[in-house]
Amino acid sequence: MSPPVTAVVALGSNLDDPEDHVRRAFADLARLPETWLTGRSALYRTAPVGYADQPPFVNACAKLETRLSPRALLDHLLAIEKRHGRARGIPNGPRTLDLDIVLYGGATIAEPGVSVPHPRAHERAFVLAPLVDVWPEAEIPGKGKANELLAAVGQEGVERIVAPVKPPRESPGRGIDSRLRGNDVNGNDLK
């Protein structure tokens, strides 16, 4: 069995109670097969980028340890988006939930439908601020250290609204057992 890879997933929502969608998405990520949720960032209220005529977003990042391939992880993320009612319309437009793979270890992947690191993560404070919350020493391949990139782009339009949740220190085995019981990695009942 291959060792797990550290991955970071960006979460975003600006429709139908965005904070709730992001919180439920963290729980969905904690239930992925062969995957352990090891970090949850603060929630941030952020101004829309690109298409400006829409409500502000709630953004966050999840740090995972996963044995899923990048393609399998993406397939699970798309299924979670669909369960949250994601409809694809206007590019960069409003959505109930958006999940993107920002980092997958130190890999650079360019396949149809899968681009890792996320192509614009290094220039977006709404990705970098929560990324630094969950993985302060993260490096975006070919771009640099996340904390230095965040300092360079600044945090205008990015407001922390909920503090990060630190998962308890535990072995991967305990995380698996707690998920099998219907609990997240923090022991919270997901039922």
Secondary structure, 3 states (H helix, E strand, C coil): CCCCEEEEEEEEECCCCHHHHHHHHHHHHHCCCCEEEEEECCEEEECCCCCCCCCCEEEEEEEEEECCCHHHHHHHHHHHHHHCCCCCCCCCCCCCCEEEEEEECCCCEEECCEEECCCCHHHCHHHHHHHHHHCCCCEECCCEEHHHHHHHHCCCCEEEEECCECCCCCCHHHHHHHHHCCECCCCCECC
